[in-house]
Amino acid sequence: MPARCLVRGSINVDEFFQGLRGPVQRFTDLVIIVKEIARPGETISAENLVKRPGGKGANQAGALARAGVAVDFVGAIGQDGLWVRDELKETGVDVESMSVVEENTGRAIIQVNEIGENSIILYKGANYVSIPSHTIHPDTTHAVFQNEIPLSSTIEYLTQASSSQISTIFNPSPMPTPEELKTFPWHQLTWLVVNSGEALALCKALGLEVPDPSTSASAVDVAKPLLSRLSSGMPTTNVVCTLGADGVLAQFTLFNSKSEPVYLPAAKLQGTTRDTTGAGDCFTGYMVAGLMRLEGKEVTTADYVAVLKRAVQAAGMCVEKRGALASIPLAREVEARLNSAS
């Protein structure tokens, strides 16, 4: 049977304001570009409103579907988010296990000023409503989780997947508390996807000593010891660390936890960076889609590197467009770019 993926995660209504200083460079939830962040008692103006689907869970599910694999999404929306579910379905995601609840669909209100400072008000909404547990599809081979829903629900599905020999992938964003990180069942995790800041926070929470980085150290050199510590602390988990414009590092611990991490540079862009909002979710979705295509095969390090290369390329193409879910490329577009670069 073909591989199938479960995504248990968040889904939001993404609302975009065009502000006084021109088009916003991201489409995550309610984003308002302002000259200065509003102070108490102050009223400021913005222009134009565009609504789009969002949420890390929905974005990653959409990336999996656009990468050409079967994916089921489990999440919750309110009546105000029915159109978001419909748009997610149009990308190819199976949304039959989604719940419609009385709470409004999740949102965030974000002010971003001219120099990139931001102020965020998060409304978790339906993402944090208790919903019935769903039986994992019998063909499921992989399960993907983030941290925009209650961690207890994530652990429930993670435990169920792990006990069924399903490969599990966790992208802990936003980061759980140090107490939650200490008690998380890391032994049930097959793949961990973090950025360098998350990797550092995780090392500290787990008591894994990390040397202070040199002020002149590159992003890669800063991240290498973090992966080394995480790999030693999680000997059965592959660790992938995204570095944004600097590429990605990966430690394939299932082969050899003491081996050197593999580094891949970021993809070369055609044009300029327009919006990095969905790049991380695009990377994760394409990475998992690549892993799904290796299911049942005798896998080598080179196979994993090829998976990451395709995911890096997809993420690079994602930042060339505005939007989150809307900017994720189709599999054939990624293949065409890879072929043209070779």
C-alpha distance (Angstrom), angle and dihedral (degrees) to the residues before:
residue distance angle dihedral
M1 . . .
P2 3.81 . .
A3 3.79 117.9 .
R4 3.79 117.5 -94.3
C5 3.82 130.6 -164.5
L6 3.79 132.3 -147.2
V7 3.79 119.2 -153.3
R8 3.81 115.6 -167.1
G9 3.76 106.2 -174.4
S10 3.77 153.4 96.8
I11 3.78 132.8 -45.9
N12 3.80 124.1 -168.9
V13 3.76 142.2 -179.1
D14 3.81 103.0 -113.7
E15 3.78 111.0 -151.1
F16 3.80 120.9 -172.4
F17 3.77 126.4 -161.9
Q18 3.79 121.7 -162.4
G19 3.73 101.5 -140.1
L20 3.75 136.5 -156.9
R21 3.80 93.4 -85.2
G22 3.81 97.9 55.7
P23 3.83 136.1 -91.0
V24 3.78 116.2 -8.7
Q25 3.80 116.1 -116.7
R26 3.80 95.9 -138.6
F27 3.78 137.6 43.1
T28 3.77 103.2 -154.3
D29 3.81 112.4 138.9
L30 3.81 114.4 -58.9
V31 3.80 105.6 -9.2
I32 3.80 120.2 176.4
I33 3.78 121.6 -173.3
V34 3.80 109.5 -147.7
K35 3.77 136.3 171.0
E36 3.81 90.4 -125.5
I37 3.80 130.3 4.5
A38 3.78 110.2 -98.1
R39 3.79 116.0 -100.4
P40 3.81 125.3 -147.2
G41 3.79 110.0 -68.6
E42 3.83 93.5 12.6
T43 3.81 125.3 121.3
I44 3.81 120.3 -154.2
S45 3.81 132.6 178.8
A46 3.80 136.7 -122.9
E47 3.80 133.2 175.8
N48 3.82 135.6 -136.4
L49 3.80 127.8 7.9
V50 3.82 127.3 -138.6
K51 3.82 123.1 -178.1
R52 3.79 123.5 -150.9
P53 3.82 137.3 164.7
G54 3.78 115.4 -93.9
G55 3.79 147.6 152.2
K56 3.81 123.9 117.7
G57 3.79 93.6 -101.0
A58 3.79 93.8 51.4
N59 3.81 92.3 43.9
Q60 3.80 92.6 52.0
A61 3.80 92.0 45.6
G62 3.80 89.3 50.6
A63 3.81 90.6 49.8
L64 3.80 90.6 52.2
A65 3.80 91.0 50.8
R66 3.80 93.2 47.7
A67 3.78 88.6 49.0
G68 3.80 86.0 61.0
V69 3.81 105.7 -107.8
A70 3.82 133.6 119.4
V71 3.81 113.6 -96.9
D72 3.81 135.3 176.7
F73 3.81 119.3 -158.2
V74 3.80 122.8 -152.2
G75 3.80 114.6 -169.3
A76 3.80 143.7 110.0
I77 3.79 136.6 -104.2
G78 3.78 136.0 172.0
Q79 3.78 126.4 -122.8
D80 3.81 87.1 -89.5
G81 3.82 89.8 63.2
L82 3.80 101.8 53.4
W83 3.79 90.6 108.2
V84 3.81 89.4 54.4
R85 3.80 89.7 56.5
D86 3.80 89.8 49.1
E87 3.80 92.8 51.8
L88 3.80 91.1 48.1
K89 3.80 88.6 51.5
E90 3.79 90.0 52.1
T91 3.81 89.6 60.2
G92 3.81 88.9 60.8
V93 3.82 100.4 -96.6
D94 3.82 117.8 140.5
V95 3.83 103.8 -124.8
E96 3.82 99.0 175.1
S97 3.82 90.9 111.9
M98 3.81 94.5 54.3
S99 3.81 117.5 114.6
V100 3.81 126.5 -138.5
V101 3.81 109.5 -149.2
E102 3.80 137.4 178.5
E103 3.82 93.4 -107.2
N104 3.79 118.3 89.8
T105 3.80 118.9 -102.1
G106 3.82 115.0 -89.4
R107 3.81 121.1 -89.8
A108 3.79 142.1 168.3
I109 3.81 128.0 -149.7
I110 3.79 111.9 -145.6
Q111 3.78 129.5 -177.2
V112 3.81 115.7 -164.5
N113 3.80 120.8 -173.7
E114 3.80 130.7 -155.2
I115 3.82 95.3 -84.2
G116 3.79 95.7 46.4
E117 3.81 99.8 -98.8
N118 3.77 113.1 142.0
S119 3.76 143.0 -163.8
I120 3.80 117.5 -156.5
I121 3.80 133.9 -163.5
L122 3.81 111.3 -172.2
Y123 3.80 122.6 -155.5
K124 3.80 107.5 -170.3
G125 3.79 93.7 -172.0
A126 3.79 117.2 157.7
N127 3.80 91.9 0.6
Y128 3.81 88.8 76.2
V129 3.78 98.4 42.3
S130 3.79 114.9 112.0
I131 3.79 109.5 -108.9
P132 3.81 130.6 -176.3
S133 3.78 116.8 -87.5
H134 3.78 114.1 -107.1
T135 3.78 125.9 -143.7
I136 3.78 109.6 -114.5
H137 3.80 112.6 -114.4
P138 3.83 109.4 -99.5
D139 3.83 91.3 -125.7
T140 3.81 93.1 55.4
T141 3.80 113.6 126.6
H142 3.82 100.6 166.4
A143 3.81 135.8 34.3
V144 3.83 125.8 -163.7
F145 3.81 127.6 -158.5
Q146 3.81 138.0 179.2
N147 3.82 130.8 177.0
E148 3.80 106.4 -104.7
I149 3.82 93.4 99.6
P150 3.82 129.5 56.6
L151 3.80 108.1 -60.9
S152 3.81 89.6 -135.9
S153 3.82 89.7 64.3
T154 3.80 91.3 47.7
I155 3.80 91.1 52.2
E156 3.81 91.4 46.4
Y157 3.81 92.3 56.1
L158 3.81 92.4 38.6
T159 3.80 91.4 54.6
Q160 3.78 91.9 47.1
A161 3.81 91.4 49.6
S162 3.81 94.8 45.4
S163 3.80 92.3 50.1
S164 3.82 88.0 53.0
Q165 3.83 92.3 53.4
I166 3.80 91.3 -110.3
S167 3.82 116.6 151.9
T168 3.81 108.7 -112.3
I169 3.81 127.6 -150.9
F170 3.82 123.5 -169.5
N171 3.80 125.6 -169.0
P172 3.85 101.3 -176.6
S173 3.79 98.1 -155.4
P174 2.96 120.6 172.9
M175 3.79 90.6 29.3
P176 3.81 117.9 -111.0
T177 3.79 118.0 -123.8
P178 3.83 118.6 -82.9
E179 3.80 88.9 -106.6
E180 3.81 91.3 53.0
L181 3.79 91.5 47.2
K182 3.80 91.5 53.1
T183 3.81 93.2 54.1
F184 3.81 98.3 38.6
P185 3.84 113.1 119.5
W186 3.81 96.1 -116.2
H187 3.81 91.4 166.2
Q188 3.82 88.2 69.9
L189 3.79 92.3 57.8
T190 3.81 123.7 98.2
W191 3.83 98.6 -179.4
L192 3.80 131.6 21.5
V193 3.82 118.5 -164.5
V194 3.82 116.5 -167.0
N195 3.76 140.2 148.8
S196 3.80 120.0 -123.3
G197 3.81 94.0 -94.7
E198 3.79 91.3 51.7
A199 3.79 90.9 46.2
L200 3.82 90.4 54.2
A201 3.81 92.8 47.7
L202 3.78 90.6 48.9
C203 3.80 93.1 49.8
K204 3.80 90.6 51.6
A205 3.81 93.4 47.0
L206 3.81 91.7 50.7
G207 3.80 93.1 46.4
L208 3.81 93.7 -113.4
E209 3.80 106.7 151.8
V210 3.79 114.9 -130.1
P211 3.83 124.1 -171.3
D212 3.78 116.5 -118.2
P213 3.81 108.4 -99.6
S214 3.77 120.7 -120.0
T215 3.78 114.2 -106.9
S216 3.81 87.8 -123.1
A217 3.83 95.2 46.9
S218 3.79 118.0 121.9
A219 3.81 121.9 -120.8
V220 3.80 88.9 -105.1
D221 3.81 93.7 51.9
V222 3.80 90.6 48.0
A223 3.80 92.3 50.8
K224 3.83 98.5 45.5
P225 3.83 97.3 74.5
L226 3.81 89.7 44.6
L227 3.80 90.8 57.5
S228 3.78 90.5 45.5
R229 3.82 91.8 54.5
L230 3.80 93.8 44.3
S231 3.79 91.9 48.3
S232 3.80 91.7 51.5
G233 3.80 90.1 48.8
M234 3.82 93.5 45.4
P235 3.80 105.1 37.2
T236 3.83 94.5 171.3
T237 3.81 96.7 46.4
N238 3.80 128.4 86.6
V239 3.81 109.5 -138.2
V240 3.81 123.8 -150.0
C241 3.81 120.4 -173.8
T242 3.80 118.7 -166.2
L243 3.81 116.3 -149.9
G244 3.79 101.8 -173.2
A245 3.77 111.2 -137.0
D246 3.82 89.3 4.9
G247 3.82 94.7 64.0
V248 3.80 129.7 -124.6
L249 3.81 139.8 -56.4
A250 3.79 124.0 -154.5
Q251 3.79 135.4 -173.2
F252 3.80 112.3 -161.0
T253 3.79 98.1 -156.7
L254 3.81 94.2 173.1
F255 3.81 86.8 72.9
N256 3.79 101.6 37.0
S257 3.79 124.8 -20.1
K258 3.81 90.9 -157.5
S259 3.81 97.0 51.8
E260 3.78 121.6 111.9
P261 3.81 115.8 -91.6
V262 3.79 117.7 -104.0
Y263 3.81 116.5 -119.3
L264 3.79 127.0 -155.2
P265 3.82 121.6 -178.8
A266 3.79 120.9 -131.2
A267 3.80 118.2 -87.4
K268 3.79 119.1 -93.4
L269 3.78 110.0 -107.9
Q270 3.77 128.9 -133.8
G271 3.78 98.6 -137.5
T272 3.80 126.7 -16.4
T273 3.78 135.6 -39.2
R274 3.80 107.1 -90.0
D275 3.80 103.7 168.4
T276 3.81 131.1 -0.2
T277 3.81 95.8 -175.1
G278 3.80 99.3 107.2
A279 3.81 99.1 29.6
G280 3.80 96.8 98.7
D281 3.80 93.3 47.3
C282 3.80 90.5 45.4
F283 3.81 89.9 52.3
T284 3.80 92.7 49.7
G285 3.80 93.5 47.3
Y286 3.79 93.8 49.2
M287 3.79 91.9 44.1
V288 3.81 92.0 54.2
A289 3.82 91.2 44.7
G290 3.80 88.1 55.0
L291 3.80 91.7 49.2
M292 3.80 89.7 50.6
R293 3.80 90.4 56.7
L294 3.81 88.8 56.2
E295 3.80 92.1 55.5
G296 3.79 111.8 130.0
K297 3.80 94.1 12.1
E298 3.79 130.6 111.2
V299 3.79 98.2 -105.5
T300 3.82 127.5 -150.2
T301 3.78 132.5 -169.3
A302 3.81 88.1 -103.0
D303 3.80 89.6 58.8
Y304 3.78 91.4 54.1
V305 3.80 91.4 46.9
A306 3.80 89.9 53.3
V307 3.82 89.4 51.8
L308 3.80 91.4 51.9
K309 3.80 92.2 46.0
R310 3.80 90.7 56.8
A311 3.81 91.3 46.1
V312 3.81 91.3 50.3
Q313 3.79 90.2 50.4
A314 3.81 91.9 50.0
A315 3.82 91.4 49.5
G316 3.80 90.4 50.0
M317 3.79 91.3 53.0
C318 3.80 89.1 47.3
V319 3.81 93.6 61.7
E320 3.80 91.1 53.0
K321 3.82 89.2 73.1
R322 3.77 134.5 51.1
G323 3.77 119.6 -110.6
A324 3.79 136.3 44.8
L325 3.79 113.2 -112.2
A326 3.82 90.5 15.0
S327 3.81 92.1 57.7
I328 3.82 97.5 54.4
P329 3.83 109.4 111.5
L330 3.80 126.5 -131.5
A331 3.81 120.0 -107.9
R332 3.80 93.2 -109.8
E333 3.81 90.5 53.3
V334 3.79 91.2 52.3
E335 3.80 91.8 48.2
A336 3.81 91.1 49.8
R337 3.82 91.1 52.1
L338 3.80 92.0 47.8
N339 3.79 91.6 49.3
S340 3.79 92.4 48.8
A341 3.80 90.5 51.5
S342 3.80 94.8 50.3
